[in-house]
């Protein structure tokens, strides 16, 4: 079931306030047509009746895919209290053993931007673990840090070209983006090397935010563990 709402939103350009349709929950298994609307950002597009400008608005939204077993909350600037509320809702769902197995089987994530949401969906479609990819991102950036000459990397996004080749897109605060090709061999190597720490750092029953800070903890934790052996 896909749940829609109407909210009053101010245009970020002229301040005009008007009604905007938001979607509280999207079930991609029941409404697969919404997947394209997410990936092309149509569902998040606000069009001002007054100044005619368009803007992308990342409203709170839960994406559920029962076939691929994932739940993703798009929730910008969430507080610990908000996350606890969402985790408590999961616990309430998992009151019976059957429901517990059902929710435990799901990948459960929180993302703070539309780009992150789109990336998670793409990774799931590719059959990749977003945790492994996040660690791989950080390792790749560290590997080419000398070549960046102090340039500030704002984002690193997984993508693929028309031929299906994977790459990481480095987006800088200033200047043109840069691409780093990656492959399954690199992915498998990272998965094998960090699998223990990845499991350790992944919250089992609640929603996880898998981001560069999380990946940094995984890498540092793995270094500590290896040094103690």
KEKE-3310 file (N, C-alpha, C; in steps of 0.2 Angstrom, whole numbers, plus 5000, padded with zeros to 4 digits):
npx = (5004:5003:5004:4998:4999:4994:5002:5006:5018:5032:5038:5055:5061:5053:5045:5031:5017:5010:4999:5006:5009:5014:5022:5020:5023:5029:5026:5036:5034:5020:5017:5026:5028:5032:5045:5053:5049:5055:5069:5070:5067:5055:5044:5048:5048:5044:5034:5032:5017:5017:5030:5035:5046:5056:5059:5068:5061:5065:5055:5050:5049:5045:5052:5047:5051:5045:5049:5062:5066:5069:5069:5069:5071:5069:5075:5079:5090:5087:5083:5090:5079:5069:5074:5074:5060:5056:5063:5057:5045:5048:5051:5038:5032:5038:5033:5028:5035:5036:5034:5046:5056:5053:5055:5069:5075:5075:5084:5088:5087:5092:5092:5098:5097:5090:5099:5106:5096:5092:5104:5105:5095:5099:5111:5105:5098:5109:5113:5122:5130:5127:5135:5148:5151:5151:5163:5172:5172:5178:5190:5195:5195:5205:5215:5218:5221:5232:5233:5222:5226:5222:5209:5192:5182:5165:5155:5153:5148:5141:5139:5134:5140:5133:5137:5137:5148:5154:5157:5164:5159:5167:5162:5166:5169:5172:5175:5176:5167:5175:5179:5181:5185:5178:5177:5170:5180:5187:5177:5174:5186:5186:5175:5178:5189:5184:5173:5170:5171:5161:5149:5149:5148:5135:5119:5107:5093:5087:5085:5099:5111:5121:5136:5150:5156:5152:5159:5172:5173:5172:5184:5194:5191:5194:5207:5212:5208:5216:5229:5229:5230)
npy = (4994:5011:5026:5042:5060:5077:5092:5109:5118:5129:5139:5137:5147:5159:5160:5157:5149:5133:5119:5103:5087:5073:5057:5045:5032:5019:5005:4995:4983:4981:4993:4995:5004:5016:5015:5020:5033:5037:5036:5045:5056:5062:5060:5068:5081:5098:5110:5127:5137:5150:5157:5148:5141:5126:5113:5101:5091:5083:5074:5066:5048:5031:5017:5002:4986:4971:4959:4960:4962:4974:4989:5006:5021:5038:5051:5066:5075:5068:5065:5057:5053:5052:5041:5031:5030:5025:5012:5007:5005:4994:4984:4982:4977:4965:4956:4943:4927:4923:4936:4942:4934:4938:4952:4953:4947:4958:4971:4985:5002:5020:5035:5051:5059:5061:5057:5047:5038:5034:5028:5017:5009:5006:4998:4987:4982:4978:4968:4970:4973:4986:4990:4985:4991:5005:5004:5001:5013:5022:5017:5018:5032:5036:5030:5037:5049:5057:5061:5070:5082:5090:5094:5095:5082:5080:5071:5053:5043:5028:5021:5016:5013:5013:5001:4993:4994:4996:5011:5023:5039:5054:5068:5085:5099:5110:5111:5099:5083:5067:5050:5034:5018:5003:4985:4968:4960:4969:4972:4960:4957:4967:4964:4951:4954:4963:4958:4953:4964:4972:4965:4966:4980:4983:4987:4975:4974:4987:5002:5006:5018:5019:5026:5037:5039:5028:5018:5022:5019:5005:5002:5006:4999:4986:4987:4988:4976:4967:4970:4965:4952)
npz = (5000:4996:5004:5003:5006:5009:5010:5016:5008:5007:4994:4990:4983:4980:4991:4991:4997:4995:4992:4993:4987:4996:5000:5012:5014:5003:4994:4985:4980:4978:4971:4959:4949:4956:4958:4947:4948:4959:4956:4946:4952:4951:4960:4971:4966:4967:4961:4959:4959:4958:4955:4946:4947:4950:4962:4972:4985:4999:5007:5022:5021:5019:5011:5005:5001:4998:4991:4988:5001:5009:5019:5019:5026:5021:5029:5033:5043:5055:5073:5088:5095:5086:5078:5088:5090:5078:5078:5089:5084:5075:5084:5090:5079:5078:5087:5088:5085:5071:5065:5070:5063:5051:5051:5054:5043:5035:5026:5034:5034:5036:5027:5023:5012:4995:4985:4992:4995:4982:4978:4987:4983:4970:4973:4979:4968:4961:4968:4978:4994:5004:5014:5012:5001:5005:5014:5004:4996:5005:5006:4993:4991:5001:4995:4983:4988:4988:4975:4974:4979:4990:4988:4992:4995:4993:4992:4989:4977:4972:4955:4939:4922:4905:4899:4910:4919:4935:4945:4955:4959:4962:4970:4971:4982:4975:4957:4944:4944:4948:4942:4948:4943:4948:4953:4954:4959:4968:4976:4982:4989:4999:5006:5011:5019:5029:5034:5047:5056:5050:5052:5066:5068:5063:5067:5074:5075:5073:5063:5052:5049:5036:5032:5028:5041:5048:5040:5042:5056:5055:5047:5056:5067:5062:5060:5073:5078:5070:5074:5087:5085)
capx = (5000:5006:5000:4999:4997:4994:5005:5008:5025:5034:5043:5062:5064:5049:5041:5024:5015:5005:4999:5011:5008:5020:5020:5022:5025:5029:5028:5038:5031:5013:5017:5033:5029:5035:5053:5056:5048:5060:5075:5071:5066:5048:5040:5050:5048:5040:5033:5029:5012:5018:5036:5036:5052:5055:5064:5067:5060:5066:5051:5050:5046:5047:5052:5047:5051:5044:5052:5070:5067:5072:5065:5073:5068:5072:5073:5084:5091:5083:5086:5090:5073:5065:5076:5072:5053:5056:5066:5052:5039:5050:5050:5031:5030:5041:5031:5028:5041:5035:5036:5053:5060:5051:5059:5076:5077:5075:5089:5084:5092:5090:5096:5097:5096:5087:5104:5108:5090:5093:5110:5103:5090:5103:5115:5101:5097:5115:5115:5128:5129:5129:5140:5154:5152:5153:5170:5176:5172:5182:5197:5197:5197:5211:5221:5219:5221:5238:5231:5217:5229:5219:5202:5187:5177:5159:5151:5156:5142:5141:5135:5137:5139:5128:5139:5136:5154:5154:5162:5163:5159:5169:5159:5170:5166:5174:5178:5172:5168:5180:5176:5186:5182:5178:5175:5168:5186:5189:5171:5175:5192:5184:5170:5182:5194:5181:5166:5168:5169:5155:5144:5149:5145:5128:5113:5104:5086:5085:5088:5106:5114:5128:5139:5157:5158:5151:5164:5178:5173:5173:5191:5198:5190:5197:5215:5213:5207:5222:5235:5229:5231)
capy = (5000:5017:5031:5049:5065:5084:5097:5115:5119:5136:5138:5139:5153:5165:5159:5156:5143:5130:5112:5098:5080:5069:5050:5043:5025:5017:4998:4994:4976:4982:4998:4995:5010:5021:5015:5025:5040:5039:5036:5051:5061:5065:5060:5073:5087:5103:5115:5133:5140:5157:5159:5143:5137:5119:5111:5094:5091:5077:5074:5059:5043:5024:5013:4995:4981:4964:4954:4961:4962:4980:4995:5012:5028:5044:5056:5071:5078:5065:5065:5051:5052:5050:5035:5027:5029:5020:5006:5004:5002:4988:4979:4981:4972:4958:4953:4936:4924:4924:4943:4943:4932:4942:4959:4951:4946:4964:4976:4991:5008:5027:5039:5058:5062:5057:5053:5041:5033:5031:5023:5011:5005:5004:4993:4981:4979:4975:4962:4972:4975:4993:4991:4983:4997:5011:5003:5002:5020:5026:5015:5021:5039:5036:5027:5042:5056:5061:5064:5075:5089:5094:5095:5092:5077:5081:5065:5048:5039:5022:5021:5011:5016:5010:4994:4989:4994:5000:5016:5028:5046:5058:5075:5089:5106:5114:5108:5094:5076:5062:5044:5029:5012:4997:4979:4963:4958:4973:4972:4953:4957:4971:4960:4946:4957:4967:4955:4952:4971:4974:4962:4969:4987:4983:4986:4970:4975:4993:5005:5008:5023:5017:5032:5037:5039:5021:5015:5024:5015:4998:5001:5007:4993:4980:4988:4986:4968:4963:4972:4962:4945)
capz = (5000:4996:5007:5001:5010:5007:5015:5014:5007:5005:4988:4992:4979:4981:4998:4990:5000:4992:4993:4989:4988:4999:5001:5018:5013:4996:4994:4978:4978:4976:4967:4956:4945:4960:4958:4942:4950:4964:4953:4942:4957:4950:4966:4975:4963:4969:4956:4961:4955:4958:4951:4941:4948:4952:4967:4974:4992:5002:5013:5026:5017:5020:5005:5007:4995:5001:4987:4990:5008:5012:5022:5019:5028:5019:5034:5033:5050:5061:5079:5091:5098:5080:5077:5093:5089:5072:5080:5093:5079:5072:5089:5090:5073:5079:5094:5087:5082:5064:5063:5071:5058:5045:5051:5055:5037:5031:5027:5037:5033:5036:5023:5024:5006:4990:4982:4996:4994:4975:4978:4991:4978:4964:4976:4980:4962:4958:4972:4982:5001:5004:5019:5009:4996:5009:5016:4998:4995:5009:5005:4987:4992:5004:4990:4978:4992:4986:4968:4975:4980:4995:4986:4997:4993:4997:4991:4984:4975:4967:4949:4933:4915:4900:4898:4917:4923:4941:4946:4961:4957:4968:4969:4975:4984:4969:4951:4941:4947:4945:4942:4950:4941:4953:4950:4958:4963:4973:4981:4986:4993:5004:5010:5015:5024:5034:5035:5054:5059:5047:5056:5072:5068:5060:5072:5071:5075:5071:5057:5052:5044:5033:5029:5029:5048:5050:5037:5046:5062:5053:5046:5062:5072:5059:5061:5080:5079:5067:5078:5093:5084)
cpx = (5004:5002:5003:4996:4997:4997:5006:5015:5027:5039:5050:5065:5060:5045:5034:5023:5009:5005:5003:5010:5014:5017:5024:5026:5024:5031:5029:5035:5024:5013:5024:5034:5032:5043:5056:5055:5052:5067:5076:5069:5059:5044:5042:5050:5042:5040:5029:5024:5013:5024:5038:5042:5051:5061:5062:5067:5060:5062:5052:5046:5049:5047:5052:5047:5051:5048:5059:5071:5071:5067:5070:5069:5072:5070:5079:5084:5087:5087:5086:5083:5068:5067:5074:5064:5052:5058:5061:5046:5041:5049:5043:5029:5032:5039:5030:5034:5042:5037:5043:5057:5059:5055:5066:5079:5078:5082:5085:5089:5088:5095:5094:5096:5093:5093:5106:5102:5091:5099:5109:5099:5094:5108:5111:5099:5103:5117:5121:5126:5132:5134:5147:5156:5154:5161:5174:5177:5178:5190:5199:5199:5203:5217:5223:5220:5226:5237:5226:5220:5225:5212:5197:5182:5170:5155:5155:5150:5144:5137:5138:5135:5134:5130:5139:5142:5152:5159:5160:5164:5161:5166:5163:5166:5167:5177:5174:5173:5173:5177:5182:5182:5183:5176:5173:5174:5187:5183:5172:5180:5190:5179:5173:5186:5190:5174:5165:5167:5163:5149:5143:5146:5138:5123:5109:5096:5083:5087:5095:5107:5121:5131:5146:5159:5157:5157:5171:5179:5175:5181:5195:5197:5194:5205:5216:5213:5213:5228:5235:5230:5238)
cpy = (5006:5023:5038:5054:5072:5088:5103:5116:5126:5135:5141:5146:5159:5165:5158:5149:5140:5122:5108:5091:5076:5062:5048:5036:5023:5009:4996:4987:4977:4988:4999:5001:5016:5021:5020:5032:5042:5040:5042:5057:5065:5065:5066:5080:5092:5108:5121:5136:5147:5159:5154:5139:5130:5117:5104:5094:5084:5076:5067:5054:5036:5020:5006:4991:4974:4959:4954:4962:4968:4985:5001:5018:5033:5049:5060:5074:5075:5065:5058:5048:5049:5043:5030:5025:5024:5013:5003:5001:4995:4983:4977:4976:4965:4955:4945:4933:4924:4931:4944:4940:4936:4949:4958:4950:4952:4968:4982:4997:5015:5030:5046:5062:5058:5054:5047:5036:5030:5026:5017:5006:5002:4998:4987:4978:4976:4969:4963:4974:4982:4995:4990:4989:5003:5010:5004:5009:5023:5024:5018:5028:5040:5034:5033:5049:5060:5065:5070:5082:5093:5096:5092:5088:5078:5075:5060:5043:5033:5023:5016:5014:5011:5003:4990:4990:4999:5005:5020:5035:5050:5065:5080:5096:5111:5110:5102:5087:5072:5055:5039:5022:5007:4991:4974:4960:4962:4973:4965:4954:4961:4967:4955:4949:4960:4964:4954:4959:4974:4972:4965:4976:4988:4982:4980:4971:4982:4996:5007:5014:5021:5022:5032:5036:5032:5017:5016:5020:5007:4997:5002:5001:4987:4981:4986:4979:4965:4964:4968:4954:4943)
cpz = (5000:4999:5006:5006:5007:5012:5012:5014:5004:4999:4991:4988:4980:4988:4997:4993:4996:4994:4989:4992:4990:4999:5007:5018:5006:4997:4987:4976:4975:4971:4963:4952:4949:4960:4953:4944:4956:4961:4949:4946:4956:4956:4971:4972:4964:4963:4958:4957:4954:4953:4946:4942:4951:4957:4970:4982:4995:5008:5016:5022:5018:5014:5007:5001:4998:4997:4988:4997:5011:5014:5022:5021:5025:5025:5036:5040:5055:5067:5082:5093:5092:5078:5082:5092:5083:5074:5085:5089:5076:5078:5090:5085:5075:5085:5094:5084:5074:5061:5064:5066:5051:5045:5051:5048:5032:5032:5029:5037:5034:5032:5024:5018:5000:4986:4986:4995:4987:4975:4982:4986:4973:4967:4977:4973:4959:4963:4977:4989:5002:5009:5016:5004:5000:5012:5010:4996:4998:5008:4998:4987:4995:4999:4985:4982:4990:4979:4969:4977:4985:4993:4990:4994:4997:4997:4987:4983:4970:4961:4944:4927:4911:4899:4905:4921:4929:4941:4952:4958:4963:4966:4974:4977:4978:4963:4949:4944:4944:4946:4944:4948:4947:4950:4956:4962:4969:4979:4985:4991:5000:5009:5014:5020:5030:5036:5043:5057:5056:5050:5063:5073:5065:5066:5069:5070:5073:5064:5057:5047:5042:5029:5030:5036:5050:5047:5040:5052:5060:5051:5052:5067:5069:5060:5068:5081:5076:5071:5084:5092:5084)
residu = (UNK:UNK:UNK:UNK:UNK:UNK:UNK:UNK:UNK:UNK:UNK:UNK:UNK:UNK:UNK:UNK:UNK:UNK:UNK:UNK:UNK:UNK:UNK:UNK:UNK:UNK:UNK:UNK:UNK:UNK:UNK:UNK:UNK:UNK:UNK:UNK:UNK:UNK:UNK:UNK:UNK:UNK:UNK:UNK:UNK:UNK:UNK:UNK:UNK:UNK:UNK:UNK:UNK:UNK:UNK:UNK:UNK:UNK:UNK:UNK:UNK:UNK:UNK:UNK:UNK:UNK:UNK:UNK:UNK:UNK:UNK:UNK:UNK:UNK:UNK:UNK:UNK:UNK:UNK:UNK:UNK:UNK:UNK:UNK:UNK:UNK:UNK:UNK:UNK:UNK:UNK:UNK:UNK:UNK:UNK:UNK:UNK:UNK:UNK:UNK:UNK:UNK:UNK:UNK:UNK:UNK:UNK:UNK:UNK:UNK:UNK:UNK:UNK:UNK:UNK:UNK:UNK:UNK:UNK:UNK:UNK:UNK:UNK:UNK:UNK:UNK:UNK:UNK:UNK:UNK:UNK:UNK:UNK:UNK:UNK:UNK:UNK:UNK:UNK:UNK:UNK:UNK:UNK:UNK:UNK:UNK:UNK:UNK:UNK:UNK:UNK:UNK:UNK:UNK:UNK:UNK:UNK:UNK:UNK:UNK:UNK:UNK:UNK:UNK:UNK:UNK:UNK:UNK:UNK:UNK:UNK:UNK:UNK:UNK:UNK:UNK:UNK:UNK:UNK:UNK:UNK:UNK:UNK:UNK:UNK:UNK:UNK:UNK:UNK:UNK:UNK:UNK:UNK:UNK:UNK:UNK:UNK:UNK:UNK:UNK:UNK:UNK:UNK:UNK:UNK:UNK:UNK:UNK:UNK:UNK:UNK:UNK:UNK:UNK:UNK:UNK:UNK:UNK:UNK:UNK:UNK:UNK:UNK:UNK:UNK:UNK:UNK:UNK:UNK)
# end
